[in-house]
Amino acid sequence: MNMLEIKDLNVWFGHSHNRVNAVKGATFSVAEGESFGLVGESGSGKSTILRAITGLAGQWSGEISVNGMQLGKKREKSFYKTVQMVFQDPYASLHPRHSVDQVLGETLSLHGFRDLDARVVKLLDDVGLGQKFRFRYPHQLSGGQRQRVAIARALAPEPKLLLLDEPTSALDVSVQAEILNLLVDLRKDRGLTYVMVSHDLSVVGHMCDRLAVMKSGEIVEILNVAELRQLKAQHPYSQELLQASL
Ligand SMILES: Nc1ncnc2c1ncn2[C@@H]1O[C@H](COP(=O)(O)OP(=O)(O)OP(=O)(O)O)[C@@H](O)[C@H]1O
């Protein structure tokens, strides 16, 4: 079964002569348990696709289905039980005056869980932090630790689909691999489906089964990772990206 199906998605910002067509006619699907990458130059529309799925992007047309349900214009609370997003910048995505315990506890209670203590402890273990981080505040954490908290928060509702928007690009190179490996393990353990934006082909090669190459709002090619590794891209722009990453 497909966890995500996107058909002829157009997303735009602004009106008339100020209108920016950020995504143009994107079509792809992601199977349950698959990890799918979106790559392409800055401004090509990668993040906008994730934002359209979560209901954060401006105006859109086309079809988006998650777990067999076609999405309307509004996202119900139940949607966020299935779909969660991890943002690029854990500094911006965590409230500075909320402790780790508050961040996780509030998310859990919002989604109707009662056994908050046990779940907070389990989430902290699952992301490799452990209980000693429970009552810390974001400013007492390193970038990698903050991103682990953001990942724990995303996992709290027990989602099926995680949208990852450059989850390591704001981090020191030394901790990027740790976070990527954590994400690989979590997907394996929980049978999660990932859609991951990155401008780094080596990250996508490590994390994903297939990828879409975007340019100026359009998907120009969909490749599997074996084709990526064998440099088998057909579209000239994909070949250019591959050459630039060698
Ligand atoms: N809120 C917004 N208002 C107006 N234009 C926007 C908005 N968000 C994105 N855009 C425009 O939409 C286009 C696609 O942006 P998007 O952030 O999706 O690209 P991206 O491929 O994710 O780039 P990056 O790798 O730099 O994040 C760009 O031209 C961008 O300027």
The ligand as an SDF file (V2000), in Angstrom:
LIG
                    3D

 31 33  0  0  0  0  0  0  0  0999 V2000
    5.8770   31.7340    2.3340 N   0  0  0  0  0  0  0  0  0  0  0  0
    6.3210   31.9750    1.0950 C   0  0  0  0  0  0  0  0  0  0  0  0
    5.9490   33.0850    0.4280 N   0  0  0  0  0  0  0  0  0  0  0  0
    6.3740   33.3350   -0.8260 C   0  0  0  0  0  0  0  0  0  0  0  0
    7.2040   32.5300   -1.5230 N   0  0  0  0  0  0  0  0  0  0  0  0
    7.6070   31.4120   -0.9120 C   0  0  0  0  0  0  0  0  0  0  0  0
    7.1960   31.0670    0.4250 C   0  0  0  0  0  0  0  0  0  0  0  0
    7.7730   29.8880    0.7620 N   0  0  0  0  0  0  0  0  0  0  0  0
    8.5070   29.5100   -0.3040 C   0  0  0  0  0  0  0  0  0  0  0  0
    8.4180   30.4150   -1.3060 N   0  0  0  0  0  0  0  0  0  0  0  0
    9.0590   30.3340   -2.6380 C   0  0  0  0  0  0  0  0  0  0  0  0
    8.7540   29.0680   -3.1980 O   0  0  0  0  0  0  0  0  0  0  0  0
    9.8740   28.5600   -3.9060 C   0  0  0  0  0  0  0  0  0  0  0  0
   10.2290   27.1830   -3.3740 C   0  0  0  0  0  0  0  0  0  0  0  0
   10.7400   27.3070   -2.0480 O   0  0  0  0  0  0  0  0  0  0  0  0
   11.1570   26.0520   -1.1540 P   0  0  0  0  0  0  0  0  0  0  0  0
   11.5270   26.5660    0.1880 O   0  0  0  0  0  0  0  0  0  0  0  0
   10.1220   24.9990   -1.2600 O   0  0  0  0  0  0  0  0  0  0  0  0
   12.4540   25.5310   -1.8970 O   0  0  0  0  0  0  0  0  0  0  0  0
   13.4950   24.4450   -1.4260 P   0  0  0  0  0  0  0  0  0  0  0  0
   13.7740   23.6110   -2.6240 O   0  0  0  0  0  0  0  0  0  0  0  0
   13.0060   23.7450   -0.2150 O   0  0  0  0  0  0  0  0  0  0  0  0
   14.7480   25.3390   -1.0950 O   0  0  0  0  0  0  0  0  0  0  0  0
   15.7880   25.3000    0.1250 P   0  0  0  0  0  0  0  0  0  0  0  0
   16.6630   24.1190   -0.1580 O   0  0  0  0  0  0  0  0  0  0  0  0
   16.5010   26.6040   -0.0010 O   0  0  0  0  0  0  0  0  0  0  0  0
   14.9660   25.1660    1.3700 O   0  0  0  0  0  0  0  0  0  0  0  0
   10.9760   29.5780   -3.7720 C   0  0  0  0  0  0  0  0  0  0  0  0
   10.9550   30.4090   -4.9140 O   0  0  0  0  0  0  0  0  0  0  0  0
   10.5760   30.3520   -2.5420 C   0  0  0  0  0  0  0  0  0  0  0  0
   11.0770   31.6620   -2.6060 O   0  0  0  0  0  0  0  0  0  0  0  0
  1  2  1  0
  2  3  1  0
  2  7  2  0
  3  4  2  0
  4  5  1  0
  5  6  2  0
  6  7  1  0
  6 10  1  0
  7  8  1  0
  8  9  2  0
  9 10  1  0
 10 11  1  0
 11 12  1  0
 11 30  1  0
 12 13  1  0
 13 14  1  0
 13 28  1  0
 14 15  1  0
 15 16  1  0
 16 17  2  0
 16 18  1  0
 16 19  1  0
 19 20  1  0
 20 21  2  0
 20 22  1  0
 20 23  1  0
 23 24  1  0
 24 25  2  0
 24 26  1  0
 24 27  1  0
 28 29  1  0
 28 30  1  0
 30 31  1  0
M  END
$$$$
